[in-house]
Amino acid sequence: MEPIRLTANSEHAGIRLDSFLAAALPDLTRSAAARLIETGQVTVNGKTVSKSCKLSGHEVVSATLPDPEPIEAVPQDIPLDVVYEDSNVIVINKPVGLVVHPAPGHPDGTLVNALLYHCGDSLSGVGGALRPGIVHRIDRDTSGLIIAAKNDAAHQALSAQLQDHTLARTYEAVVVGNLREDSGTVDAPIGRHHTDRKKMAVTTHGGKPAVTHWEVLERFQGYTHVRCRLETGRTHQIRVHMAYTGHPIYGDTVYGAKKPVPGLTGQCLHAAGLRFLHPRTGEAVELSCPLDEEFTAILEKLRRLG
């Protein structure tokens, strides 16, 4: 496979090379990045370095990724925080760091592997062999509610609800800076970044309609706790839209500051609420789950700072 060329800038100064690679290449874990560095598959300005190498900024990093290996989703005994379950659907409170489905760089240890173990053969096949039951996704470094379907009829019904917005998702986030208004809407199309195909961006050409509604929950010095409601469900939508407003998600090293936040594994973004019509009965189901420990600790720290 041809090497991938990445350019570090001043914002990356002081960041370890393996952390830089993991943040720049979403399908690559930090441990996988470290293995590539150790085996000489990564160069900095044309020279091999150690995995603990820290960037100073303005380097050219080249990484040769291994050819993709065939992936097969297999059951794995991974603990799940089940919020709701019946014979048609299952709703999980996904922790930060858990990838939703197998992909290059994440062949196993995913939510799908856990669901196959927990549910056995009772998952829909609409999403294909690598995404059984998966109706929608949330990012690896985002925590919170995700719904999976246990049969094809449930999957099709829930997918239709995604399209007509009867399946509603709300998130909580901490964003950088102080939002001037108490609420607002970002209505801006999202597509692939014009130079970095691993990222999404607000774009005027080729993007898909994207609408995010937000409201302020609490204000801090230099940060704001907000609730966001998705009207559409584009990849990285809240992260892209909040960064577009000039208020990126705290801890988001892709669309915000490049340095990770101490004590925070991912970004301060949590899928807190989910509302849908039950695919069999048609009755409304409304679920919520508490913020994870890291998110809660960040809020407590910001409150102490005033």
LUMBA-38380 format. One record per residue: x, y, z of N, C-alpha, C in turn; residue in three letters. Coordinates in nm, 2 decimals. Atoms other than C-alpha are relative to their C-alpha. Layout:
<kemars>
     n.px     n.py     n.pz    ca.px    ca.py    ca.pz     c.px     c.py     c.pz   code
        X        Y        Z        X        Y        Z        X        Y        Z    ala
...
</kemars>
This chain:
<kemars>
     n.px     n.py     n.pz    ca.px    ca.py    ca.pz     c.px     c.py     c.pz   code
     0.08    -0.12     0.00     0.00     0.00     0.00     0.09     0.13     0.00    met
    -0.07    -0.12     0.00     0.12     0.35    -0.08     0.00     0.07     0.13    glu
     0.00    -0.07    -0.13     0.24     0.55     0.22    -0.09     0.12     0.00    pro
     0.08    -0.12    -0.02     0.01     0.81     0.36     0.09     0.11     0.06    ile
    -0.08    -0.11    -0.04     0.17     1.15     0.40    -0.08     0.10     0.08    arg
     0.07    -0.09    -0.09     0.07     1.37     0.69     0.09     0.12     0.03    leu
    -0.09    -0.11    -0.04     0.20     1.72     0.78    -0.04     0.05     0.14    thr
     0.02    -0.05    -0.13     0.24     1.82     1.14     0.02     0.15     0.00    ala
    -0.01    -0.14     0.00     0.20     2.19     1.22     0.03     0.04     0.15    asn
    -0.04    -0.05    -0.14     0.27     2.41     1.53    -0.10    -0.05     0.11    ser
     0.10     0.05    -0.10    -0.05     2.28     1.70     0.03    -0.14     0.05    glu
    -0.03     0.14    -0.04     0.10     1.93     1.71     0.13     0.00     0.08    his
    -0.13    -0.01    -0.07     0.42     2.05     1.89    -0.02    -0.07     0.14    ala
     0.00     0.07    -0.13     0.49     1.82     2.19    -0.08    -0.12     0.01    gly
     0.09     0.12     0.00     0.25     1.54     2.09     0.09    -0.12    -0.05    ile
    -0.07     0.12     0.04     0.39     1.19     2.07    -0.05    -0.05    -0.14    arg
     0.03     0.04     0.14     0.41     1.04     1.72    -0.12    -0.10     0.00    leu
     0.11     0.10     0.01     0.18     0.74     1.80    -0.14     0.07     0.03    asp
     0.13    -0.07    -0.02    -0.09     0.98     1.94    -0.04     0.08    -0.12    ser
     0.03    -0.08     0.12    -0.06     1.20     1.63    -0.06    -0.09    -0.11    phe
     0.05     0.09     0.10    -0.11     0.91     1.40    -0.14    -0.05     0.03    leu
     0.14     0.05    -0.04    -0.41     0.77     1.60    -0.10     0.11    -0.02    ala
     0.10    -0.11     0.01    -0.58     1.11     1.59    -0.02     0.04    -0.15    ala
     0.01    -0.03     0.14    -0.50     1.17     1.22    -0.07    -0.11    -0.09    ala
     0.05     0.12     0.07    -0.61     0.82     1.11    -0.10    -0.07     0.09    leu
     0.10     0.05    -0.10    -0.94     0.74     1.28    -0.01    -0.15     0.01    pro
     0.01     0.14     0.00    -0.92     0.37     1.18     0.12    -0.07     0.07    asp
    -0.12     0.05    -0.05    -0.59     0.33     1.35     0.01     0.03     0.15    leu
    -0.01    -0.02    -0.15    -0.56     0.28     1.73     0.14     0.04     0.03    thr
    -0.13    -0.05    -0.05    -0.27     0.42     1.93     0.10    -0.12     0.00    arg
    -0.09     0.12    -0.01    -0.13     0.07     1.99     0.04    -0.05    -0.14    ser
    -0.03     0.04     0.14    -0.15    -0.01     1.62     0.10     0.09    -0.06    ala
    -0.10    -0.10     0.05     0.03     0.31     1.54     0.14    -0.03     0.06    ala
    -0.13     0.03    -0.06     0.30     0.22     1.79     0.07    -0.12    -0.07    ala
    -0.06     0.12     0.07     0.35    -0.12     1.62     0.05     0.04    -0.14    arg
    -0.06    -0.05     0.13     0.39     0.05     1.28     0.13     0.07     0.01    leu
    -0.12    -0.07    -0.02     0.65     0.28     1.42     0.11    -0.09     0.04    ile
    -0.10     0.09    -0.05     0.84     0.00     1.59     0.05    -0.09    -0.12    glu
    -0.04     0.08     0.11     0.85    -0.20     1.26     0.05     0.08    -0.12    thr
    -0.07    -0.08     0.11     0.99     0.09     1.06    -0.10     0.04    -0.11    gly
     0.10    -0.04     0.10     0.66     0.16     0.87    -0.03     0.15     0.00    gln
     0.03    -0.15    -0.01     0.66     0.53     0.98     0.13     0.07     0.00    val
    -0.12    -0.09     0.00     0.91     0.80     0.90    -0.04     0.14     0.03    thr
     0.02    -0.15    -0.03     0.94     1.16     1.02     0.11     0.07    -0.08    val
    -0.10    -0.07     0.08     1.11     1.38     0.76     0.10    -0.10    -0.07    asn
    -0.08     0.10     0.07     1.23     1.06     0.59     0.08    -0.09     0.08    gly
    -0.08     0.08    -0.09     1.38     0.90     0.90    -0.08    -0.08     0.09    lys
     0.08     0.08    -0.10     1.26     0.62     1.12     0.03     0.05     0.14    thr
    -0.02    -0.06    -0.13     1.21     0.72     1.48    -0.07    -0.10     0.10    val
     0.06     0.09    -0.10     1.09     0.56     1.81    -0.14     0.05     0.02    ser
     0.14    -0.03    -0.02     0.72     0.55     1.91    -0.02     0.11     0.10    lys
     0.01    -0.10    -0.09     0.79     0.79     2.19     0.05     0.14    -0.05    ser
    -0.05    -0.13     0.06     0.92     1.06     1.95    -0.11     0.10     0.01    cys
     0.10    -0.11    -0.02     0.75     1.39     2.02     0.03     0.10    -0.12    lys
    -0.01    -0.09     0.11     0.68     1.62     1.73     0.03     0.15     0.04    leu
    -0.02    -0.14    -0.03     0.80     1.98     1.72    -0.08     0.09    -0.09    ser
     0.08    -0.08     0.09     0.57     2.09     1.44     0.07     0.01    -0.14    gly
    -0.05    -0.02     0.13     0.62     2.13     1.06     0.07    -0.12    -0.06    his
    -0.07     0.12     0.05     0.74     1.77     1.01    -0.10    -0.07    -0.10    glu
     0.07     0.08     0.10     0.63     1.54     0.72     0.00    -0.14     0.05    val
     0.01     0.13    -0.05     0.51     1.21     0.86    -0.06    -0.09    -0.11    val
     0.05     0.10     0.10     0.48     0.91     0.62    -0.03    -0.13     0.07    ser
     0.04     0.13    -0.06     0.30     0.59     0.73    -0.05    -0.10    -0.11    ala
     0.04     0.10     0.09     0.27     0.27     0.53    -0.09    -0.10     0.08    thr
     0.10     0.08    -0.06    -0.04     0.09     0.64     0.00    -0.14    -0.06    leu
     0.01     0.13     0.06    -0.07    -0.29     0.60    -0.12    -0.02    -0.08    pro
     0.12     0.03     0.09    -0.30    -0.43     0.33    -0.11    -0.05     0.09    asp
     0.11     0.05    -0.09    -0.64    -0.49     0.48    -0.01    -0.15    -0.01    pro
     0.02     0.14    -0.01    -0.70    -0.84     0.60    -0.15    -0.03     0.00    glu
     0.14     0.03     0.00    -1.03    -1.02     0.55    -0.05     0.00     0.15    pro
     0.06    -0.02    -0.13    -1.26    -0.94     0.84    -0.12    -0.08     0.02    ile
     0.12     0.08    -0.03    -1.51    -1.17     1.00    -0.05     0.04     0.14    glu
     0.05    -0.04    -0.13    -1.74    -1.05     1.28    -0.03    -0.13     0.07    ala
     0.02     0.12    -0.08    -1.73    -1.32     1.55    -0.05     0.05     0.14    val
     0.05    -0.03    -0.13    -1.90    -1.33     1.89     0.12     0.02     0.10    pro
    -0.11    -0.01    -0.11    -1.68    -1.20     2.18    -0.07     0.05     0.13    gln
     0.06    -0.03    -0.13    -1.77    -1.18     2.55     0.05     0.13     0.05    asp
    -0.04    -0.13    -0.04    -1.74    -0.81     2.59    -0.12     0.06     0.08    ile
     0.11    -0.05    -0.09    -1.95    -0.65     2.88    -0.08     0.11    -0.07    pro
     0.09    -0.10     0.06    -2.25    -0.44     2.76    -0.08     0.06     0.11    leu
     0.09    -0.07    -0.09    -2.44    -0.18     2.95    -0.14     0.01    -0.07    asp
     0.13     0.01     0.07    -2.79    -0.27     2.83    -0.10     0.09     0.07    val
     0.10    -0.10    -0.06    -3.04     0.02     2.88    -0.14    -0.05    -0.03    val
     0.13     0.05     0.04    -3.34    -0.15     2.70     0.02    -0.12    -0.09    tyr
    -0.01     0.11     0.08    -3.40    -0.48     2.54    -0.13    -0.08    -0.01    glu
     0.12     0.09     0.01    -3.69    -0.69     2.40     0.03    -0.09    -0.12    asp
    -0.03     0.09     0.11    -3.73    -0.93     2.11     0.02     0.07    -0.13    ser
    -0.01    -0.07     0.13    -3.71    -0.66     1.85     0.12     0.10     0.00    asn
    -0.11    -0.10    -0.01    -3.45    -0.40     1.97     0.08    -0.02     0.12    val
    -0.09    -0.01    -0.11    -3.16    -0.35     2.20     0.07     0.13     0.00    ile
    -0.06    -0.13    -0.02    -3.03    -0.02     2.33     0.12    -0.01     0.10    val
    -0.12     0.01    -0.08    -2.67     0.00     2.46     0.05     0.14     0.04    ile
    -0.08    -0.12    -0.04    -2.49     0.27     2.66     0.14    -0.03    -0.03    asn
    -0.14     0.03     0.05    -2.16     0.26     2.46     0.10     0.08     0.08    lys
    -0.10    -0.07    -0.06    -1.85     0.35     2.65     0.10     0.07    -0.10    pro
    -0.10    -0.06     0.08    -1.58     0.58     2.51     0.11    -0.10    -0.04    val
    -0.11     0.10     0.04    -1.32     0.38     2.31    -0.05    -0.12    -0.07    gly
     0.05     0.12     0.06    -1.55     0.11     2.19    -0.05     0.03    -0.14    leu
     0.03    -0.02     0.14    -1.57     0.10     1.81    -0.13    -0.08    -0.03    val
     0.13     0.06     0.02    -1.92     0.02     1.67     0.01    -0.13    -0.08    val
    -0.01     0.13     0.08    -1.83    -0.24     1.40     0.14    -0.02    -0.05    his
    -0.13     0.03     0.05    -1.53    -0.42     1.26     0.04     0.08    -0.13    pro
    -0.05    -0.08     0.12    -1.32    -0.23     1.00     0.15    -0.02     0.00    ala
    -0.15     0.01     0.00    -0.95    -0.22     0.90     0.06     0.08     0.11    pro
    -0.05    -0.06    -0.12    -0.76    -0.14     1.21    -0.07    -0.04     0.12    gly
     0.09     0.05    -0.11    -1.04    -0.27     1.43    -0.07    -0.13    -0.04    his
     0.06     0.12     0.05    -1.10    -0.63     1.32    -0.09    -0.07     0.10    pro
     0.09     0.06    -0.10    -1.26    -0.73     1.65     0.00     0.09     0.13    asp
     0.01    -0.08    -0.12    -1.33    -0.60     2.00    -0.10     0.11    -0.01    gly
     0.09    -0.11     0.03    -1.62    -0.39     1.87    -0.14    -0.03     0.06    thr
     0.13     0.02    -0.05    -1.98    -0.34     1.97    -0.07    -0.11    -0.07    leu
     0.06     0.11     0.08    -2.09    -0.58     1.69     0.04    -0.13     0.06    val
    -0.05     0.12    -0.06    -1.87    -0.85     1.84    -0.07    -0.03     0.13    asn
     0.07     0.02    -0.13    -2.03    -0.80     2.18    -0.15    -0.03    -0.02    ala
     0.14     0.02     0.03    -2.38    -0.79     2.03    -0.02    -0.15    -0.05    leu
     0.01     0.14     0.05    -2.32    -1.12     1.85     0.01    -0.10     0.11    leu
    -0.01     0.09    -0.12    -2.22    -1.28     2.18    -0.13     0.01     0.08    tyr
     0.11    -0.02    -0.09    -2.51    -1.13     2.37    -0.13    -0.05    -0.06    his
     0.13     0.02     0.07    -2.79    -1.17     2.11     0.00    -0.13    -0.08    cys
    -0.01     0.12     0.08    -2.67    -1.49     1.93    -0.04     0.03    -0.14    gly
     0.04    -0.02     0.14    -2.84    -1.52     1.59    -0.11     0.11    -0.02    asp
     0.11    -0.09     0.01    -3.11    -1.27     1.67     0.04     0.15    -0.02    ser
    -0.04    -0.14     0.05    -2.97    -0.96     1.49    -0.04     0.01    -0.14    leu
     0.05    -0.02     0.14    -3.10    -0.81     1.17     0.12    -0.02    -0.10    ser
    -0.10     0.02     0.10    -2.90    -0.88     0.85     0.01     0.12    -0.10    gly
     0.01    -0.11     0.10    -2.99    -0.55     0.67     0.14     0.07    -0.01    val
    -0.12    -0.07     0.01    -2.66    -0.39     0.76     0.12    -0.08    -0.05    gly
    -0.11     0.08     0.05    -2.45    -0.68     0.62     0.07    -0.08     0.10    gly
    -0.06     0.09    -0.09    -2.22    -0.93     0.77     0.08     0.07     0.11    ala
    -0.08    -0.07    -0.10    -2.00    -0.67     0.95    -0.07     0.09     0.08    leu
     0.08    -0.10    -0.08    -2.28    -0.45     1.08    -0.14    -0.06     0.03    arg
     0.13     0.05    -0.03    -2.56    -0.69     1.19    -0.07     0.08     0.11    pro
     0.08    -0.07    -0.10    -2.83    -0.50     1.37     0.03     0.15     0.01    gly
    -0.03    -0.14    -0.02    -2.66    -0.16     1.35    -0.08     0.09    -0.09    ile
     0.09    -0.10     0.07    -2.91     0.11     1.26     0.07     0.13    -0.02    val
    -0.08    -0.12     0.01    -2.69     0.41     1.33     0.13    -0.02     0.08    his
    -0.13     0.01    -0.07    -2.34     0.48     1.46     0.03     0.12     0.09    arg
    -0.06    -0.12    -0.07    -2.17     0.70     1.71     0.15    -0.03     0.00    ile
    -0.14     0.01     0.01    -1.80     0.77     1.71     0.07    -0.08     0.11    asp
    -0.08     0.08    -0.10    -1.54     0.56     1.89     0.02     0.08     0.13    arg
    -0.03    -0.08    -0.12    -1.46     0.85     2.13    -0.12     0.08     0.05    asp
     0.12    -0.06    -0.05    -1.82     0.94     2.19    -0.07    -0.11     0.08    thr
     0.07     0.10    -0.08    -2.02     0.77     2.47    -0.15     0.02    -0.02    ser
     0.14    -0.01     0.00    -2.39     0.70     2.50    -0.08    -0.10    -0.08    gly
     0.10     0.09     0.05    -2.70     0.55     2.35     0.01    -0.04    -0.15    leu
     0.00     0.05     0.13    -2.70     0.34     2.04    -0.10    -0.12    -0.01    ile
     0.11     0.10     0.01    -2.99     0.12     1.91     0.04    -0.10    -0.11    ile
    -0.02     0.10     0.10    -2.96    -0.21     1.73    -0.13    -0.08    -0.02    ala
     0.12     0.08     0.03    -3.23    -0.42     1.56     0.02    -0.15     0.00    ala
    -0.02     0.15    -0.01    -3.29    -0.79     1.62    -0.06    -0.07    -0.11    lys
     0.05     0.07     0.12    -3.47    -0.86     1.30    -0.02     0.10    -0.11    asn
     0.00    -0.09     0.12    -3.50    -0.71     0.95    -0.12     0.09     0.00    asp
     0.12    -0.09     0.00    -3.85    -0.57     1.00     0.02     0.11     0.10    ala
    -0.03    -0.10    -0.10    -3.74    -0.38     1.31     0.11     0.10    -0.06    ala
    -0.10    -0.08     0.06    -3.43    -0.26     1.12    -0.05     0.10    -0.10    his
     0.06    -0.08     0.10    -3.63    -0.13     0.83    -0.08     0.11     0.06    gln
     0.09    -0.10    -0.07    -3.88     0.05     1.06     0.08     0.11     0.06    ala
    -0.09    -0.10    -0.07    -3.60     0.22     1.26     0.07     0.08    -0.10    leu
    -0.07    -0.08     0.10    -3.41     0.32     0.95    -0.10     0.10    -0.06    ser
     0.10    -0.09     0.05    -3.73     0.48     0.82    -0.02     0.12     0.09    ala
     0.01    -0.11    -0.11    -3.76     0.67     1.15     0.12     0.09     0.00    gln
    -0.12    -0.09     0.01    -3.41     0.80     1.10    -0.02     0.10    -0.11    leu
     0.02    -0.09     0.12    -3.51     0.94     0.76    -0.11     0.11     0.03    gln
     0.11    -0.10    -0.02    -3.84     1.11     0.88     0.01     0.07     0.14    asp
    -0.04    -0.07    -0.13    -3.68     1.22     1.22    -0.09    -0.04     0.12    his
     0.07     0.05    -0.11    -3.92     1.02     1.44     0.09    -0.07     0.10    thr
    -0.11     0.05    -0.09    -3.61     0.86     1.58     0.08     0.12     0.04    leu
    -0.06    -0.13    -0.04    -3.48     1.15     1.78     0.12    -0.03     0.09    ala
    -0.12     0.02    -0.08    -3.13     1.17     1.93     0.05     0.13     0.06    arg
    -0.06    -0.12    -0.06    -3.00     1.42     2.18     0.13    -0.03     0.07    thr
    -0.13     0.01    -0.05    -2.65     1.48     2.29     0.03     0.11     0.10    tyr
    -0.05    -0.11    -0.09    -2.47     1.67     2.57     0.15     0.01    -0.04    glu
    -0.14    -0.03     0.04    -2.13     1.83     2.50     0.05     0.12     0.08    ala
    -0.07    -0.12    -0.05    -1.88     2.07     2.65     0.07     0.06    -0.12    val
    -0.07    -0.06     0.11    -1.77     2.32     2.39     0.10     0.11     0.05    val
    -0.10    -0.10    -0.03    -1.47     2.56     2.39    -0.06     0.14    -0.02    val
     0.05    -0.13     0.02    -1.56     2.92     2.44    -0.14     0.02     0.06    gly
     0.13    -0.03    -0.05    -1.88     3.10     2.55    -0.09     0.04    -0.12    asn
     0.10    -0.03     0.11    -2.18     3.09     2.31    -0.08     0.12     0.04    leu
     0.07    -0.13    -0.03    -2.34     3.43     2.29    -0.15    -0.02     0.03    arg
     0.15     0.02    -0.01    -2.70     3.31     2.26    -0.02    -0.12     0.09    glu
     0.03     0.12    -0.09    -2.88     3.06     2.49    -0.05    -0.12    -0.09    asp
     0.03     0.11     0.09    -2.99     2.85     2.19     0.02     0.04    -0.14    ser
    -0.02    -0.04     0.14    -2.95     2.83     1.82     0.00    -0.13    -0.09    gly
     0.00     0.10     0.10    -2.94     2.62     1.50     0.11     0.02    -0.10    thr
    -0.10     0.00     0.10    -2.66     2.53     1.27    -0.06    -0.08    -0.12    val
     0.06     0.06     0.12    -2.80     2.46     0.92     0.11     0.02    -0.11    asp
    -0.12    -0.01     0.10    -2.49     2.39     0.70     0.03    -0.14    -0.05    ala
    -0.02     0.14     0.06    -2.43     2.10     0.46     0.14    -0.05     0.03    pro
    -0.12     0.07    -0.03    -2.16     1.85     0.54     0.05    -0.10    -0.10    ile
    -0.06     0.10     0.09    -1.93     1.66     0.31     0.14    -0.03     0.04    gly
    -0.14     0.03    -0.03    -1.58     1.53     0.29     0.09     0.12    -0.01    arg
    -0.09    -0.11     0.00    -1.30     1.77     0.37     0.08     0.00    -0.14    his
    -0.05     0.00     0.13    -1.15     1.89     0.04     0.15    -0.04    -0.01    his
    -0.14     0.05     0.00    -0.79     1.80     0.14     0.03    -0.12     0.08    thr
    -0.02     0.11    -0.09    -0.82     1.55     0.42    -0.12    -0.09     0.00    asp
     0.11     0.09     0.03    -1.04     1.26     0.32    -0.05    -0.07     0.13    arg
     0.04     0.06    -0.13    -1.05     1.13     0.68    -0.09     0.09     0.08    lys
     0.08    -0.10    -0.08    -1.24     1.44     0.80    -0.12     0.04    -0.08    lys
     0.11    -0.07     0.06    -1.57     1.60     0.73     0.01     0.15     0.02    met
     0.00    -0.15    -0.01    -1.64     1.97     0.68    -0.13     0.06    -0.05    ala
     0.10    -0.07     0.06    -1.90     2.22     0.61     0.04     0.04    -0.14    val
    -0.04    -0.02     0.14    -1.90     2.26     0.23    -0.11     0.05    -0.08    thr
     0.10    -0.06     0.08    -2.08     2.45    -0.03    -0.02    -0.09    -0.13    thr
     0.01     0.09     0.12    -2.02     2.18    -0.30     0.00    -0.15     0.04    his
     0.00     0.14    -0.02    -2.12     1.82    -0.28    -0.04    -0.05     0.14    gly
     0.04     0.04    -0.13    -2.23     1.82     0.08    -0.15    -0.04     0.01    gly
     0.14     0.04    -0.03    -2.55     1.68     0.23    -0.06     0.09     0.10    lys
     0.06    -0.09    -0.10    -2.80     1.89     0.42     0.02    -0.06     0.15    pro
    -0.03     0.04    -0.14    -2.72     1.89     0.80    -0.05     0.11     0.09    ala
     0.06    -0.10    -0.09    -2.91     2.06     1.08     0.02    -0.05     0.14    val
    -0.02     0.03    -0.14    -2.81     2.07     1.45    -0.06     0.11     0.08    thr
     0.06    -0.09    -0.09    -3.02     2.24     1.72     0.08    -0.01     0.13    his
    -0.07     0.01    -0.13    -2.84     2.34     2.04    -0.06     0.10     0.10    trp
     0.04    -0.09    -0.10    -2.92     2.50     2.37     0.10    -0.01     0.12    glu
    -0.10    -0.01    -0.11    -2.70     2.61     2.67    -0.06    -0.06     0.12    val
     0.04     0.05    -0.12    -2.73     2.41     2.98     0.07     0.06     0.12    leu
    -0.08    -0.06    -0.11    -2.45     2.57     3.19     0.12     0.07    -0.06    glu
    -0.11    -0.08     0.05    -2.18     2.83     3.14     0.11     0.00     0.10    arg
    -0.12    -0.01    -0.08    -1.82     2.83     3.27     0.09     0.10    -0.06    phe
    -0.10    -0.09     0.05    -1.52     3.04     3.23     0.07    -0.06    -0.12    gln
    -0.07     0.05     0.12    -1.41     2.97     2.87    -0.06    -0.12    -0.06    gly
     0.06     0.13     0.05    -1.64     2.67     2.82    -0.15     0.01     0.02    tyr
     0.14     0.00    -0.01    -2.01     2.60     2.77    -0.05    -0.15    -0.01    thr
     0.07     0.13     0.00    -2.22     2.29     2.85    -0.13     0.01    -0.08    his
     0.12    -0.02     0.09    -2.48     2.24     2.58    -0.07    -0.13    -0.03    val
     0.08     0.11     0.04    -2.75     2.00     2.47    -0.02     0.02    -0.15    arg
     0.02     0.00     0.15    -2.76     1.92     2.09    -0.10    -0.10    -0.04    cys
     0.10     0.09     0.06    -3.05     1.77     1.90     0.03    -0.01    -0.15    arg
    -0.03     0.03     0.14    -2.98     1.61     1.56    -0.13     0.00    -0.08    leu
     0.11     0.01     0.10    -3.23     1.68     1.28     0.04    -0.09    -0.11    glu
    -0.05     0.10     0.10    -3.01     1.49     1.04     0.11    -0.07     0.07    thr
    -0.10     0.09    -0.07    -2.74     1.23     1.11     0.12    -0.02    -0.09    gly
    -0.12     0.01     0.08    -2.43     1.31     0.91     0.12    -0.05     0.08    arg
    -0.12     0.04    -0.07    -2.09     1.17     1.00     0.07     0.12     0.07    thr
    -0.06    -0.10    -0.08    -1.93     1.37     1.28    -0.08     0.13     0.01    his
     0.08    -0.13     0.02    -2.22     1.62     1.25     0.02     0.10     0.11    gln
    -0.01    -0.10    -0.11    -2.21     1.78     1.60     0.14     0.05     0.01    ile
    -0.14    -0.04    -0.01    -1.83     1.79     1.60     0.03     0.10    -0.11    arg
    -0.03    -0.10     0.11    -1.82     1.96     1.26    -0.08     0.13     0.02    val
     0.09    -0.12    -0.01    -2.11     2.20     1.32     0.05     0.09     0.12    his
    -0.05    -0.09    -0.11    -1.98     2.32     1.66     0.13     0.06    -0.03    met
    -0.13    -0.06     0.05    -1.63     2.36     1.52    -0.03     0.12    -0.10    ala
     0.04    -0.10     0.10    -1.79     2.56     1.24    -0.04     0.13     0.06    tyr
     0.04    -0.12    -0.07    -1.94     2.80     1.49     0.11     0.07     0.07    thr
    -0.11    -0.05    -0.07    -1.60     2.85     1.64     0.01    -0.05     0.14    gly
     0.01     0.06    -0.14    -1.68     2.64     1.95     0.01    -0.15    -0.01    his
    -0.02     0.15     0.02    -1.53     2.29     1.89    -0.03    -0.07     0.13    pro
     0.02     0.09    -0.12    -1.61     2.00     2.13     0.13    -0.01     0.08    ile
    -0.12     0.01    -0.09    -1.37     2.00     2.43     0.06    -0.14    -0.01    tyr
    -0.07     0.13     0.01    -1.11     1.72     2.38     0.00    -0.06    -0.14    gly
     0.00     0.05     0.14    -1.18     1.68     2.00     0.13     0.04    -0.07    asp
    -0.13    -0.03     0.06    -0.83     1.65     1.86    -0.01    -0.01    -0.15    thr
     0.01     0.00     0.14    -0.96     1.62     1.50    -0.06     0.14    -0.05    val
     0.06    -0.12     0.04    -1.18     1.93     1.48     0.03     0.12     0.09    tyr
    -0.03    -0.11    -0.09    -1.05     2.13     1.77     0.15     0.00     0.03    gly
    -0.14     0.00    -0.04    -0.72     2.16     1.96     0.06    -0.14    -0.02    ala
    -0.06     0.12     0.04    -0.47     1.90     1.86     0.05    -0.08     0.13    lys
    -0.05     0.07    -0.12    -0.35     1.82     2.22    -0.11    -0.06     0.08    lys
     0.10     0.06    -0.08    -0.55     1.57     2.42    -0.02     0.07     0.13    pro
     0.02    -0.06    -0.13    -0.71     1.70     2.74     0.04    -0.11     0.11    val
    -0.04     0.09    -0.11    -0.55     1.54     3.05    -0.12    -0.05     0.07    pro
     0.11     0.06    -0.07    -0.79     1.30     3.21    -0.12    -0.03    -0.08    gly
     0.12     0.02     0.09    -1.02     1.28     2.91     0.05    -0.09    -0.11    leu
    -0.04     0.10     0.10    -1.00     0.97     2.69    -0.04     0.04    -0.14    thr
     0.06    -0.04     0.13    -1.22     1.10     2.40    -0.03     0.15     0.01    gly
     0.04    -0.14    -0.01    -1.41     1.42     2.35    -0.12     0.01     0.09    gln
     0.11    -0.01    -0.09    -1.68     1.56     2.58    -0.13     0.01    -0.08    cys
     0.12     0.01     0.08    -1.97     1.44     2.37    -0.07    -0.13     0.04    leu
     0.07     0.12    -0.05    -2.23     1.20     2.50    -0.14    -0.01    -0.06    his
     0.13     0.03     0.06    -2.54     1.05     2.33    -0.10    -0.03     0.12    ala
     0.07     0.01    -0.13    -2.77     1.12     2.63    -0.14    -0.05    -0.01    ala
     0.14     0.03     0.01    -3.12     1.07     2.49    -0.04    -0.06    -0.13    gly
     0.04     0.07     0.12    -3.30     0.85     2.24    -0.15    -0.02     0.01    leu
     0.15     0.02     0.00    -3.67     0.85     2.14    -0.03    -0.06    -0.13    arg
     0.05     0.06     0.12    -3.83     0.62     1.89    -0.13    -0.07     0.02    phe
     0.13     0.08    -0.01    -4.15     0.44     1.80     0.03    -0.14    -0.01    leu
    -0.03     0.14     0.00    -4.14     0.08     1.88    -0.04    -0.06    -0.13    his
     0.02     0.05     0.13    -4.11    -0.11     1.55    -0.12    -0.10    -0.01    pro
     0.11     0.09     0.00    -4.38    -0.36     1.65    -0.13     0.06     0.05    arg
     0.12    -0.05    -0.07    -4.62    -0.18     1.88    -0.04     0.14    -0.05    thr
     0.02    -0.14     0.03    -4.58     0.18     1.75     0.00     0.09     0.11    gly
    -0.01    -0.09    -0.11    -4.56     0.31     2.10     0.13     0.07     0.02    glu
    -0.12    -0.08    -0.02    -4.31     0.58     2.19     0.08    -0.06     0.11    ala
    -0.10     0.04    -0.10    -4.00     0.47     2.37     0.10     0.11     0.02    val
    -0.10    -0.11    -0.03    -3.79     0.74     2.54     0.10    -0.05     0.11    glu
    -0.11     0.05    -0.09    -3.46     0.65     2.70     0.11     0.11     0.02    leu
    -0.11    -0.09    -0.03    -3.18     0.84     2.86     0.11    -0.08     0.08    ser
    -0.10     0.06    -0.08    -2.85     0.75     3.03     0.09     0.11     0.05    cys
    -0.08    -0.11    -0.06    -2.62     0.95     3.26     0.13     0.02    -0.07    pro
    -0.13    -0.03     0.05    -2.30     1.11     3.16     0.11    -0.09     0.05    leu
    -0.10     0.09    -0.05    -1.99     0.90     3.19     0.09     0.07     0.10    asp
    -0.08    -0.06    -0.11    -1.74     0.95     3.47     0.10     0.11    -0.04    glu
    -0.10    -0.10     0.04    -1.48     1.14     3.27    -0.07     0.13    -0.03    glu
     0.08    -0.12     0.04    -1.75     1.39     3.13    -0.04     0.07     0.13    phe
     0.05    -0.05    -0.12    -1.89     1.43     3.48     0.12     0.07     0.08    thr
    -0.11    -0.06    -0.06    -1.54     1.50     3.62     0.05     0.13    -0.06    ala
    -0.04    -0.12     0.07    -1.47     1.76     3.36    -0.10     0.11     0.04    ile
     0.10    -0.10    -0.05    -1.80     1.94     3.46     0.03     0.05     0.14    leu
    -0.03    -0.04    -0.14    -1.70     1.93     3.82     0.12     0.09     0.01    glu
    -0.12    -0.08     0.00    -1.36     2.07     3.75    -0.03     0.14    -0.05    lys
     0.03    -0.14     0.05    -1.50     2.36     3.54    -0.09     0.08     0.10    leu
     0.08    -0.07    -0.11    -1.75     2.44     3.82     0.09     0.05     0.11    arg
    -0.09    -0.04    -0.11    -1.47     2.46     4.07     0.08     0.13    -0.05    arg
    -0.08    -0.11     0.05    -1.28     2.70     3.84    -0.08     0.13    -0.02    leu
     0.08    -0.12     0.01    -1.58     2.93     3.82    -0.05     0.03    -0.14    gly
</kemars>
